[in-house]
Each structure stands twice: as structure tokens, then as C-alpha cells.
Amino acid sequence: MSQPKTRRHQDKPDKMSFFAQKKGAALAKQADTAGHQDGADHSGGSSPRSEADSLHDGEPLTAAFLKRALDEQSRRLVATWQSSVAELKRDLQDIGSRTTHVEAKMEDLVDAHNASTEHLKSLTDQIQKCEAKLMDLEDRSRRSNIRLRGIPETVLPADLPSYVHSFFKLLTPEIPTDMLLLDRLHRVPKPQHIATSLPRDVLLKAHYFHVKDLLMRRSRTVKDLPAEYTSIKMFSDLSAATLKQRKTFQQVTETLRANRILYRWGFPVRLIVSRNGTTTAVQTAEEGIHLLHQWNLTIIGDTQAPKPPRQVVKDWHIAD
């Protein structure tokens, strides 16, 4: 009875070995078929059997399949990277060509800007000369005018001629009355920035210029006047453009007065400065500031002036 049991136990390993061999053959066939489908195009026409035969004896078949799959994936990644690098290279070349084009256009614009700047400077100089001539012509047409400030509004327009003649006679008693001839005499509108309590100015034109010049000089020297005339001040009648141009010299004139340096105005608008026995004519405020720097004087007020348009420097290089 013991012998059949022993045979039954001996038959079981034989059956297990048989099924293991069948399962191994099926797995080998499946692996060979998958390897043939994945690597036929890259194996140079080799058959699945030749690839299987080339495997090392004892190496698992799944490792060969994974190796072929990894190699295929690696080839795909390399192809993708190469395509991306080629596309990126084309984009960089396109950007380089566009940058070269932009730099060439910028060079043309810089040349045009610099030429326009030079032309603008020339035109500005010409306009300033024309404005100076116009100001001089207008001031010459007003050279015999006198502006009186401080005459009370209580003096009626009909009484203005006699009032002004009496004032002028006090300033120049040696001038005959018939020489104190006035071509016109009237009040002028008050500027908006003047207080309403102040009287309007009186504008007149002297018939003789030398009389007008003498009256202006005496108005600065005569001091003993009746009380009704002490508030009157005399000014030359200048154009608005001349007054605006003179205002640009404000820093220069304030500095000159602070240092007790004599100066006077010339025509067309210029500043004539007398210092240490030397007379200097200043045409523009910039020249005046430069002159004060040469004299080592501290300039009163803000010295920052508007800067003219400057030329642009080419600070790049066009690619070849």
C-alpha cells in the first residue's frame, strides 16, 4: 500500500514541470512577438528569433523587452529634442535678423534726429535775431514815450495836461514852456495783477526827444518836490517783449545790485555792466551767468536753465 503513494508523490513534480515549460514557452513567444513589432523598423530586418538568440544565456526575457522599449523611447526623445533645438535655432536667427533691422532703423533715426537738432538750433538763432529786430523797431517807435505812475485818479482827464506840465516845469525849470510840447496824453488800462486801489498809469509822448531824455534824468536826481508830486514815478515806455526779455536777466541784475556793480540797459536788449573801469556788454542771460562765474560772484536765485535738445550718441553696433 505504501508503494502507490510513493508513485503518486513522484508524478506531481513531473506535472508541475510540464506546466512550467508550457507557460515559459508561451511567455517566450509573446515576448518575441512584441519585440518584433516594436523593433522591426530599427533592427535592420533581423527576425525576432535572431534577437532572442542573441540574448545572453540565463538572462530573463522581460529584461530584453524593457531594454528595447527604453532604447526606442530614447530614440524618440532624441528626435524630439533635435526638432525643438532646430526650431529654437530658427527663432533665434529670426530674432537676430529683426534686431539687426531695428538697429539699422535706429541708426537712421539718430542721424535724422541729430540733423534736426542742428537745424532747430540754427532756426532758433534766426528767430531770436528776428525777434530782437522787431523789439528794437517797436522800442524805437516808443522812444519818446513816458509812462507816469502814481498820478491820483482824482485828477480828471481834462486837468491832466496842466498837471503834467506843472510837474515837468518843476523838473526842468530852464526849459521854455513851448519846448514842453506833448503830442498826446492819456491814461492806460490797468493790468490785472495791479491792485484796484492803485491809480492807472498815464502815457504821454514828448514832441522833442532831447526834452524827454532830460526829464527822465531829472526824475532820478530831483528830490525837493511838492507833496502832491512826490508819489509820481517816471518810466520809459517799453514793449511787452522787451520787458519779458529783460526779466530773463533777473538773476544777473540781482547779483550785480547785491555786489554794488553798476549796470544799465541797452537797445536791442542787452546789459551794459561797468566794473573796475571796464565796460562789458552782455547779450543774453547765459552770458551774464558766465560772466559772474568768471568774477567769482555768488549768483542769487536758481541758476538752472532749460536745456536745449541734445544730440543722440550711437552706443550700439550693427551686427554683420
Residue frames as qw, qx, qy, qz and C-alpha x, y, z in Angstrom:
[[0.000, 0.886, 0.464, 0.000, 0.00, 0.00, 0.00],
 [0.325, -0.777, 0.085, 0.532, 2.92, 2.25, 0.58],
 [0.467, -0.064, 0.549, 0.690, 4.33, 1.94, -2.92],
 [0.215, 0.687, 0.559, 0.410, 1.42, 3.53, -4.88],
 [0.213, -0.940, -0.184, 0.195, 1.53, 6.53, -2.54],
 [0.472, -0.522, 0.334, 0.626, 5.15, 6.95, -3.37],
 [0.391, 0.264, 0.622, 0.625, 4.44, 6.92, -7.13],
 [0.048, 0.866, 0.473, 0.154, 1.65, 9.45, -6.72],
 [0.316, -0.873, 0.038, 0.369, 4.03, 11.78, -4.97],
 [0.489, -0.265, 0.510, 0.656, 6.61, 11.30, -7.70],
 [0.335, 0.536, 0.625, 0.458, 4.14, 12.09, -10.52],
 [0.055, -0.926, -0.323, 0.189, 3.24, 15.53, -9.06],
 [0.279, -0.675, 0.284, 0.621, 6.65, 17.21, -9.76],
 [0.370, 0.081, 0.703, 0.602, 6.55, 15.90, -13.30],
 [0.146, 0.758, 0.605, 0.194, 3.17, 17.59, -13.92],
 [0.185, -0.906, -0.091, 0.370, 4.33, 20.88, -12.38],
 [0.378, -0.413, 0.497, 0.663, 7.42, 20.87, -14.56],
 [0.332, 0.384, 0.727, 0.463, 5.30, 20.26, -17.63],
 [0.044, 0.899, 0.436, 0.022, 3.04, 23.22, -16.93],
 [0.316, -0.785, 0.143, 0.514, 6.04, 25.46, -16.16],
 [0.406, -0.118, 0.618, 0.663, 7.58, 24.56, -19.51],
 [0.213, 0.633, 0.662, 0.340, 4.32, 25.33, -21.34],
 [0.125, -0.942, -0.247, 0.192, 3.98, 28.64, -19.55],
 [0.395, -0.598, 0.331, 0.614, 7.62, 29.55, -20.29],
 [0.385, 0.172, 0.673, 0.607, 7.19, 28.77, -23.98],
 [0.097, 0.816, 0.545, 0.170, 4.07, 30.93, -24.16],
 [0.248, -0.897, -0.039, 0.365, 5.82, 33.83, -22.46],
 [0.452, -0.334, 0.496, 0.662, 8.81, 33.46, -24.76],
 [0.313, 0.449, 0.672, 0.499, 6.58, 33.53, -27.84],
 [0.047, -0.920, -0.388, 0.016, 4.70, 36.58, -26.54],
 [0.363, -0.763, 0.163, 0.510, 7.94, 38.42, -25.80],
 [0.440, -0.069, 0.603, 0.662, 9.38, 37.58, -29.22],
 [0.216, 0.669, 0.622, 0.345, 6.22, 38.80, -30.97],
 [0.156, -0.952, -0.197, 0.175, 6.18, 42.13, -29.02],
 [0.440, -0.579, 0.349, 0.591, 9.88, 42.64, -29.64],
 [0.426, 0.223, 0.650, 0.588, 9.39, 42.04, -33.34],
 [0.103, 0.836, 0.496, 0.211, 6.57, 44.64, -33.51],
 [0.273, -0.927, -0.044, 0.253, 8.48, 47.32, -31.53],
 [0.341, -0.699, 0.442, 0.447, 11.95, 46.95, -33.05],
 [0.756, 0.331, 0.500, 0.263, 11.48, 45.58, -36.57],
 [0.380, 0.906, 0.101, 0.157, 11.92, 49.04, -38.12],
 [0.100, -0.910, 0.391, -0.093, 15.19, 49.69, -36.21],
 [0.768, -0.379, 0.512, 0.064, 16.76, 46.22, -36.18],
 [0.112, 0.564, -0.656, -0.489, 17.90, 46.20, -39.79],
 [0.742, 0.189, -0.439, -0.471, 15.46, 43.45, -40.78],
 [0.131, 0.238, -0.930, 0.247, 16.58, 40.93, -38.11],
 [0.607, -0.346, -0.616, -0.365, 13.95, 38.42, -37.05],
 [0.595, -0.646, 0.184, -0.441, 12.61, 38.07, -33.51],
 [0.982, -0.150, -0.050, 0.102, 14.30, 34.68, -33.28],
 [0.653, 0.411, -0.233, 0.592, 17.71, 36.18, -34.09],
 [0.147, -0.680, 0.257, -0.671, 17.21, 38.84, -31.35],
 [0.832, -0.466, 0.102, -0.284, 16.15, 36.18, -28.89],
 [0.944, 0.084, -0.135, 0.289, 19.10, 34.02, -29.82],
 [0.414, 0.586, -0.268, 0.643, 21.44, 36.98, -29.28],
 [0.520, -0.740, 0.125, -0.408, 20.40, 37.32, -25.64],
 [0.076, 0.496, -0.809, 0.308, 22.83, 36.07, -23.03],
 [0.615, -0.184, -0.762, -0.091, 22.07, 32.62, -21.74],
 [0.408, -0.363, -0.681, 0.487, 20.25, 32.82, -18.47],
 [0.025, 0.043, 0.101, -0.994, 19.08, 36.49, -18.93],
 [0.322, 0.491, 0.704, -0.400, 15.34, 36.94, -18.27],
 [0.299, 0.447, 0.622, 0.569, 13.30, 37.63, -21.41],
 [0.088, -0.912, -0.398, 0.036, 11.48, 40.59, -19.80],
 [0.395, -0.669, 0.154, 0.611, 14.79, 42.45, -19.45],
 [0.360, 0.050, 0.595, 0.717, 15.33, 42.31, -23.20],
 [0.063, 0.727, 0.614, 0.301, 11.87, 43.68, -23.80],
 [0.274, -0.894, -0.196, 0.295, 12.46, 46.57, -21.37],
 [0.453, -0.406, 0.342, 0.716, 15.81, 47.31, -22.99],
 [0.268, 0.330, 0.630, 0.650, 14.26, 47.52, -26.42],
 [0.091, -0.852, -0.505, -0.105, 11.44, 49.71, -25.08],
 [0.377, -0.789, -0.014, 0.484, 13.90, 52.07, -23.36],
 [0.421, -0.150, 0.482, 0.754, 16.05, 52.28, -26.49],
 [0.154, 0.578, 0.634, 0.489, 13.00, 53.16, -28.58],
 [0.223, -0.906, -0.346, 0.099, 11.90, 55.80, -26.07],
 [0.466, -0.572, 0.181, 0.650, 15.41, 57.21, -26.00],
 [0.349, 0.150, 0.564, 0.734, 15.42, 57.50, -29.80],
 [0.005, -0.776, -0.559, -0.293, 12.07, 59.27, -29.71],
 [0.360, -0.852, -0.159, 0.345, 13.27, 61.74, -27.06],
 [0.460, -0.323, 0.355, 0.747, 16.43, 62.47, -29.03],
 [0.232, 0.427, 0.615, 0.621, 14.36, 63.10, -32.16],
 [0.162, -0.876, -0.449, -0.065, 12.02, 65.40, -30.22],
 [0.444, -0.721, 0.030, 0.532, 14.94, 67.32, -28.69],
 [0.424, -0.048, 0.483, 0.764, 16.59, 67.72, -32.06],
 [0.093, 0.652, 0.590, 0.468, 13.36, 69.09, -33.53],
 [0.297, -0.898, -0.295, 0.138, 12.91, 71.51, -30.62],
 [0.494, -0.524, 0.201, 0.664, 16.53, 72.68, -30.82],
 [0.346, 0.226, 0.554, 0.723, 16.19, 73.25, -34.57],
 [0.059, -0.808, -0.508, -0.291, 13.01, 75.28, -34.04],
 [0.426, -0.826, -0.114, 0.351, 14.65, 77.30, -31.27],
 [0.506, -0.233, 0.352, 0.752, 17.63, 77.95, -33.52],
 [0.202, 0.519, 0.553, 0.620, 15.33, 79.24, -36.26],
 [0.241, -0.896, -0.372, -0.037, 13.61, 81.54, -33.73],
 [0.510, -0.651, 0.078, 0.557, 16.94, 82.89, -32.53],
 [0.420, 0.064, 0.474, 0.772, 18.07, 83.53, -36.08],
 [0.029, 0.728, 0.536, 0.426, 14.80, 85.34, -36.77],
 [0.379, -0.878, -0.204, 0.207, 15.22, 87.47, -33.63],
 [0.545, -0.386, 0.247, 0.702, 18.80, 88.26, -34.64],
 [0.295, 0.343, 0.519, 0.725, 17.74, 89.42, -38.10],
 [0.153, -0.847, -0.445, -0.246, 14.94, 91.52, -36.65],
 [0.505, -0.743, -0.064, 0.434, 17.33, 93.05, -34.09],
 [0.481, -0.098, 0.369, 0.789, 19.75, 93.95, -36.88],
 [0.112, 0.604, 0.539, 0.577, 16.90, 95.58, -38.80],
 [0.332, -0.883, -0.330, 0.028, 15.81, 97.57, -35.73],
 [0.546, -0.552, 0.099, 0.622, 19.38, 98.75, -35.07],
 [0.371, 0.191, 0.458, 0.785, 19.71, 99.88, -38.68],
 [0.085, -0.774, -0.482, -0.403, 16.45, 101.82, -38.38],
 [0.487, -0.801, -0.192, 0.291, 17.61, 103.32, -35.08],
 [0.529, -0.229, 0.239, 0.781, 20.81, 104.49, -36.74],
 [0.162, 0.483, 0.488, 0.709, 18.76, 106.23, -39.43],
 [0.312, -0.845, -0.407, -0.149, 16.56, 107.83, -36.76],
 [0.571, -0.614, -0.049, 0.543, 19.59, 109.01, -34.76],
 [0.409, 0.049, 0.350, 0.841, 21.10, 110.60, -37.87],
 [0.043, -0.655, -0.497, -0.567, 17.78, 112.31, -38.66],
 [0.465, -0.811, -0.332, 0.124, 17.41, 113.49, -35.03],
 [0.552, -0.427, 0.069, 0.713, 20.92, 114.93, -34.91],
 [0.256, 0.270, 0.427, 0.824, 20.38, 116.72, -38.22],
 [0.220, -0.766, -0.490, -0.354, 17.06, 118.09, -36.94],
 [0.547, -0.696, -0.231, 0.405, 18.74, 119.27, -33.75],
 [0.437, -0.175, 0.213, 0.856, 21.34, 121.23, -35.68],
 [0.039, 0.467, 0.515, 0.718, 18.64, 122.67, -37.93],
 [0.381, -0.789, -0.479, -0.052, 16.49, 123.56, -34.91],
 [0.522, -0.544, -0.093, 0.651, 19.41, 125.37, -33.30],
 [0.282, 0.071, 0.361, 0.886, 20.01, 127.35, -36.48],
 [0.153, -0.621, -0.557, -0.530, 16.32, 128.26, -36.78],
 [0.479, -0.738, -0.407, 0.247, 16.18, 129.23, -33.10],
 [0.438, -0.343, 0.059, 0.829, 19.09, 131.62, -33.57],
 [0.097, 0.281, 0.476, 0.827, 17.44, 133.16, -36.61],
 [0.309, -0.719, -0.568, -0.254, 14.12, 133.58, -34.79],
 [0.500, -0.648, -0.269, 0.508, 15.86, 135.22, -31.84],
 [0.320, -0.123, 0.228, 0.911, 17.58, 137.66, -34.17],
 [0.088, -0.479, -0.561, -0.669, 14.27, 138.48, -35.87],
 [0.432, -0.745, -0.506, 0.043, 12.57, 138.97, -32.51],
 [0.475, -0.464, -0.103, 0.740, 15.41, 141.25, -31.40],
 [0.162, 0.128, 0.372, 0.905, 14.98, 143.38, -34.53],
 [0.261, -0.626, -0.590, -0.438, 11.22, 143.59, -34.01],
 [0.502, -0.685, -0.397, 0.349, 11.68, 144.55, -30.36],
 [0.393, -0.261, 0.073, 0.879, 14.18, 147.23, -31.37],
 [0.006, 0.344, 0.489, 0.801, 11.81, 148.64, -34.01],
 [0.388, -0.709, -0.556, -0.196, 8.90, 148.72, -31.57],
 [0.525, -0.598, -0.256, 0.549, 11.01, 150.32, -28.84],
 [0.305, -0.026, 0.224, 0.925, 12.29, 152.93, -31.30],
 [0.154, -0.543, -0.520, -0.642, 8.71, 153.85, -32.11],
 [0.534, -0.751, -0.386, -0.038, 8.16, 154.36, -28.36],
 [0.627, 0.037, -0.266, 0.731, 11.44, 156.12, -27.64],
 [0.008, -0.361, 0.062, -0.931, 9.73, 159.46, -27.00],
 [0.613, -0.543, -0.427, -0.384, 7.05, 157.98, -24.72],
 [0.027, 0.309, -0.669, 0.675, 6.99, 158.42, -20.94],
 [0.576, -0.445, -0.659, -0.188, 4.91, 156.37, -18.52],
 [0.142, -0.446, 0.403, -0.786, 3.88, 158.24, -15.35],
 [0.587, -0.322, -0.743, -0.002, 2.84, 156.16, -12.37],
 [0.336, -0.329, -0.586, 0.660, 1.22, 157.47, -9.20],
 [0.157, -0.151, -0.106, -0.970, -0.94, 160.33, -10.52],
 [0.289, 0.220, 0.758, -0.543, -4.16, 160.17, -8.44],
 [0.125, 0.442, 0.812, 0.360, -7.43, 159.27, -10.13],
 [0.019, -0.779, -0.439, 0.447, -8.84, 162.47, -8.66],
 [0.040, -0.489, 0.350, 0.798, -7.01, 164.34, -11.42],
 [0.682, 0.535, 0.405, -0.292, -9.60, 164.41, -14.20],
 [0.698, 0.262, 0.448, 0.493, -8.64, 163.76, -17.86],
 [0.246, 0.894, 0.198, 0.318, -9.30, 167.42, -18.70],
 [0.323, -0.920, 0.217, -0.034, -6.86, 168.52, -15.97],
 [0.913, -0.140, 0.202, 0.326, -4.11, 166.06, -16.86],
 [0.611, 0.575, 0.037, 0.543, -2.22, 168.30, -19.37],
 [0.090, -0.856, 0.178, -0.477, -1.87, 171.22, -16.95],
 [0.794, -0.567, 0.209, -0.066, -0.99, 168.88, -14.07],
 [0.902, 0.064, 0.163, 0.395, 1.76, 167.16, -16.07],
 [0.414, 0.722, -0.030, 0.554, 3.12, 170.46, -17.43],
 [0.374, -0.845, 0.206, -0.323, 3.42, 171.81, -13.90],
 [0.890, -0.366, 0.245, 0.122, 5.28, 168.66, -12.84],
 [0.792, 0.336, 0.132, 0.492, 7.67, 168.85, -15.79],
 [0.148, 0.863, -0.074, 0.477, 8.32, 172.53, -15.16],
 [0.611, -0.741, 0.254, -0.112, 9.46, 171.69, -11.65],
 [0.903, -0.110, 0.281, 0.305, 11.89, 169.11, -13.04],
 [0.567, 0.186, 0.299, 0.744, 13.29, 171.32, -15.82],
 [0.005, -0.852, -0.299, 0.430, 12.76, 174.99, -14.98],
 [0.184, -0.531, 0.398, 0.725, 15.30, 176.04, -17.62],
 [0.239, 0.240, 0.808, 0.482, 13.29, 174.52, -20.49],
 [0.269, 0.045, -0.091, -0.958, 10.94, 177.03, -22.16],
 [0.578, 0.207, 0.589, -0.526, 7.27, 176.22, -21.91],
 [0.699, 0.523, -0.158, -0.462, 6.87, 175.89, -25.68],
 [0.315, 0.452, -0.832, -0.064, 9.54, 173.15, -25.65],
 [0.279, -0.023, 0.882, -0.378, 7.49, 171.07, -23.23],
 [0.613, 0.198, -0.266, -0.717, 5.19, 170.11, -26.06],
 [0.438, -0.035, 0.883, -0.164, 3.27, 166.85, -25.70],
 [0.263, 0.058, -0.697, -0.665, 1.84, 165.10, -28.74],
 [0.665, -0.356, -0.498, -0.427, -0.63, 163.00, -26.74],
 [0.051, -0.258, 0.716, -0.647, -1.51, 162.29, -23.13],
 [0.751, -0.235, -0.258, -0.560, -3.97, 159.73, -21.68],
 [0.565, -0.380, 0.662, -0.313, -4.44, 157.00, -19.08],
 [0.462, 0.248, -0.805, -0.277, -3.93, 153.35, -19.98],
 [0.847, -0.320, -0.260, -0.336, -5.83, 150.26, -18.76],
 [0.395, -0.631, 0.609, -0.274, -4.61, 148.73, -15.54],
 [0.442, 0.233, -0.863, -0.077, -3.03, 145.26, -15.69],
 [0.763, -0.394, -0.405, -0.313, -4.91, 142.50, -13.85],
 [0.734, -0.165, -0.489, 0.442, -2.12, 141.91, -11.34],
 [0.127, 0.290, -0.236, 0.919, -2.20, 145.55, -10.16],
 [0.069, -0.423, -0.750, 0.503, -4.29, 146.29, -7.06],
 [0.069, 0.732, 0.574, 0.362, -7.55, 148.09, -7.71],
 [0.321, -0.859, -0.229, 0.326, -6.65, 150.76, -5.15],
 [0.438, -0.351, 0.307, 0.769, -3.68, 151.97, -7.23],
 [0.399, 0.730, 0.053, -0.552, -4.28, 154.62, -9.91],
 [0.829, 0.450, 0.276, 0.186, -3.89, 153.90, -13.59],
 [0.531, -0.262, 0.272, 0.759, -0.70, 154.90, -15.40],
 [0.336, 0.866, 0.090, -0.360, -0.56, 157.95, -17.63],
 [0.700, 0.081, 0.456, 0.544, 1.11, 157.54, -21.03],
 [0.208, 0.916, 0.032, -0.342, 2.40, 160.53, -22.95],
 [0.765, 0.289, 0.236, 0.526, 4.63, 161.28, -25.92],
 [0.226, -0.749, 0.064, 0.619, 7.05, 164.19, -25.82],
 [0.607, 0.789, 0.063, -0.073, 7.44, 166.07, -29.08],
 [0.300, 0.792, -0.509, 0.154, 11.20, 166.56, -28.60],
 [0.908, -0.076, -0.388, 0.141, 13.31, 163.55, -27.71],
 [0.432, 0.306, -0.461, 0.712, 16.06, 165.55, -26.00],
 [0.402, -0.446, 0.201, -0.774, 13.44, 167.03, -23.68],
 [0.915, -0.231, -0.194, -0.267, 12.15, 163.57, -22.87],
 [0.783, 0.137, -0.443, 0.414, 15.69, 162.37, -22.15],
 [0.107, 0.404, -0.391, 0.820, 16.32, 165.35, -19.86],
 [0.650, -0.405, 0.037, -0.642, 13.06, 164.74, -17.99],
 [0.936, -0.121, -0.330, -0.012, 13.98, 161.10, -17.37],
 [0.593, 0.214, -0.457, 0.627, 17.39, 162.06, -15.97],
 [0.141, -0.425, 0.277, -0.850, 15.97, 164.80, -13.75],
 [0.783, -0.371, -0.193, -0.461, 13.31, 162.45, -12.34],
 [0.879, -0.123, -0.385, 0.254, 16.12, 160.37, -10.79],
 [0.486, 0.153, -0.319, 0.799, 18.02, 163.33, -9.31],
 [0.223, -0.450, 0.040, -0.864, 15.48, 165.95, -8.23],
 [0.341, -0.234, -0.851, 0.323, 14.30, 165.29, -4.69],
 [0.027, 0.332, 0.443, -0.832, 12.72, 168.50, -3.35],
 [0.170, -0.296, -0.639, -0.689, 9.26, 168.34, -4.90],
 [0.491, -0.236, 0.180, -0.819, 5.88, 169.44, -3.55],
 [0.445, -0.081, 0.824, -0.342, 3.92, 166.76, -1.69],
 [0.746, 0.420, 0.254, -0.450, 1.41, 166.28, -4.50],
 [0.662, 0.624, -0.388, -0.149, 4.20, 165.18, -6.89],
 [0.226, -0.588, 0.767, -0.123, 6.36, 163.03, -4.61],
 [0.732, 0.025, 0.654, -0.191, 4.41, 159.85, -5.39],
 [0.725, 0.645, -0.044, -0.236, 4.93, 160.17, -9.16],
 [0.585, -0.364, 0.624, 0.369, 7.44, 157.85, -10.83],
 [0.525, 0.689, -0.244, -0.437, 8.61, 158.03, -14.43],
 [0.692, -0.121, 0.681, 0.204, 9.44, 155.05, -16.64],
 [0.147, 0.346, -0.624, -0.685, 10.35, 154.54, -20.26],
 [0.806, 0.243, 0.215, -0.496, 7.55, 153.03, -22.30],
 [0.044, -0.390, 0.881, 0.263, 8.88, 149.65, -23.44],
 [0.694, 0.057, -0.503, -0.512, 7.22, 146.87, -25.41],
 [0.867, -0.333, 0.214, -0.302, 5.97, 143.74, -23.66],
 [0.932, 0.247, -0.174, 0.198, 8.57, 141.64, -25.49],
 [0.327, 0.624, -0.424, 0.569, 11.37, 143.88, -24.20],
 [0.501, -0.552, 0.387, -0.543, 10.12, 143.65, -20.62],
 [0.984, -0.093, 0.068, -0.135, 9.89, 139.87, -20.92],
 [0.778, 0.423, -0.285, 0.367, 13.42, 139.69, -22.30],
 [0.025, 0.659, -0.445, 0.606, 14.76, 141.89, -19.53],
 [0.769, -0.448, 0.208, -0.405, 13.13, 139.63, -16.96],
 [0.964, 0.111, -0.198, 0.137, 15.39, 136.78, -18.04],
 [0.447, 0.501, -0.410, 0.617, 18.33, 138.84, -16.67],
 [0.555, -0.743, -0.056, -0.370, 16.81, 138.93, -13.17],
 [0.891, -0.353, -0.061, 0.280, 19.44, 136.69, -11.57],
 [0.617, 0.284, -0.015, 0.734, 22.22, 138.71, -13.16],
 [0.041, -0.696, -0.031, -0.716, 20.82, 142.09, -12.14],
 [0.706, -0.678, -0.084, -0.186, 20.07, 140.95, -8.57],
 [0.862, -0.186, -0.050, 0.468, 23.63, 139.67, -8.22],
 [0.421, 0.451, 0.016, 0.787, 25.05, 142.90, -9.63],
 [0.304, -0.759, -0.050, -0.574, 23.00, 145.01, -7.23],
 [0.836, -0.539, -0.097, 0.045, 23.99, 142.83, -4.28],
 [0.770, -0.134, 0.053, 0.622, 27.67, 143.40, -5.14],
 [0.037, -0.870, -0.065, 0.487, 27.16, 147.14, -5.90],
 [0.412, -0.069, 0.593, 0.689, 28.18, 146.81, -9.54],
 [0.329, 0.539, 0.050, -0.773, 26.77, 149.44, -11.90],
 [0.316, 0.192, 0.829, 0.420, 24.83, 148.44, -14.99],
 [0.388, 0.448, 0.080, -0.801, 22.40, 149.94, -17.50],
 [0.687, 0.376, 0.622, -0.027, 20.17, 148.66, -20.28],
 [0.035, -0.382, 0.509, 0.771, 20.98, 148.95, -23.95],
 [0.711, 0.493, 0.289, -0.409, 18.97, 148.52, -27.14],
 [0.754, -0.253, -0.470, -0.383, 18.33, 145.97, -28.53],
 [0.744, -0.632, 0.059, -0.208, 18.00, 144.28, -25.15],
 [0.751, 0.214, -0.432, 0.451, 21.43, 143.90, -23.60],
 [0.582, -0.794, -0.117, 0.130, 23.03, 144.60, -20.26],
 [0.462, 0.671, -0.274, 0.512, 25.94, 147.02, -20.10],
 [0.762, -0.597, -0.175, 0.180, 27.99, 146.35, -16.95],
 [0.257, 0.796, -0.341, 0.430, 30.72, 148.63, -15.58],
 [0.846, -0.526, -0.003, 0.088, 33.24, 147.07, -13.17],
 [0.662, -0.468, 0.238, 0.534, 36.75, 148.23, -12.24],
 [0.044, 0.665, -0.297, -0.684, 36.79, 150.74, -15.09],
 [0.046, -0.087, 0.868, 0.487, 35.84, 148.10, -17.68],
 [0.616, 0.250, 0.149, -0.732, 32.54, 148.07, -19.56],
 [0.131, -0.039, 0.967, 0.214, 31.10, 144.74, -20.71],
 [0.601, 0.114, -0.152, -0.777, 28.02, 144.24, -22.90],
 [0.293, 0.001, 0.945, -0.145, 26.02, 141.11, -22.12],
 [0.368, 0.029, -0.540, -0.756, 23.65, 139.93, -24.86],
 [0.710, -0.271, -0.559, -0.331, 21.92, 137.03, -23.09],
 [0.666, -0.639, 0.203, -0.326, 21.28, 135.85, -19.54],
 [0.976, -0.046, -0.011, 0.211, 23.54, 132.84, -20.13],
 [0.543, 0.526, -0.195, 0.625, 26.41, 135.18, -20.98],
 [0.277, -0.741, 0.209, -0.576, 25.68, 137.14, -17.81],
 [0.894, -0.422, 0.106, -0.107, 25.80, 134.00, -15.64],
 [0.879, 0.201, -0.073, 0.427, 29.08, 133.00, -17.28],
 [0.242, 0.688, -0.200, 0.654, 30.49, 136.48, -16.63],
 [0.558, -0.687, 0.196, -0.422, 29.51, 136.32, -12.95],
 [0.973, -0.184, 0.033, 0.135, 31.23, 132.93, -12.64],
 [0.668, 0.449, -0.144, 0.575, 34.38, 134.45, -14.11],
 [0.051, -0.684, 0.248, -0.685, 34.24, 137.17, -11.47],
 [0.394, -0.060, -0.832, 0.386, 33.77, 134.52, -8.73],
 [0.349, -0.178, 0.215, -0.894, 30.47, 136.05, -7.59],
 [0.175, 0.209, 0.927, -0.258, 27.77, 134.10, -5.79],
 [0.224, -0.217, -0.552, -0.773, 24.72, 134.03, -8.04],
 [0.353, 0.096, 0.552, -0.749, 21.42, 134.87, -6.37],
 [0.747, 0.269, 0.061, -0.605, 18.46, 132.68, -7.21],
 [0.851, 0.074, 0.519, 0.028, 18.05, 129.42, -9.11],
 [0.021, 0.631, -0.547, -0.551, 20.65, 129.03, -11.85],
 [0.471, 0.131, 0.854, 0.177, 19.04, 126.02, -13.55],
 [0.364, 0.457, -0.228, -0.779, 18.09, 126.91, -17.10],
 [0.876, 0.298, 0.284, -0.252, 16.09, 124.82, -19.60],
 [0.443, -0.362, 0.689, 0.444, 18.40, 122.57, -21.56],
 [0.531, 0.487, -0.320, -0.615, 18.20, 122.65, -25.35],
 [0.975, 0.144, 0.084, -0.144, 17.65, 119.40, -27.30],
 [0.312, -0.644, 0.662, 0.224, 20.84, 117.38, -27.34],
 [0.610, 0.418, -0.587, -0.330, 22.20, 115.04, -29.98],
 [0.934, -0.213, 0.216, -0.189, 21.97, 111.26, -29.50],
 [0.033, -0.622, 0.771, 0.134, 25.14, 109.17, -29.41],
 [0.864, 0.159, -0.397, -0.265, 25.20, 105.80, -31.16],
 [0.343, -0.550, 0.705, -0.288, 26.05, 103.36, -28.38],
 [0.860, 0.057, 0.489, -0.130, 25.42, 100.10, -30.23],
 [0.058, -0.437, 0.737, 0.512, 26.98, 98.18, -33.11],
 [0.795, 0.311, -0.065, -0.516, 25.08, 96.78, -36.05],
 [0.737, -0.188, 0.643, 0.088, 25.64, 93.06, -36.48],
 [0.088, 0.425, -0.671, -0.601, 27.29, 91.95, -39.69]]
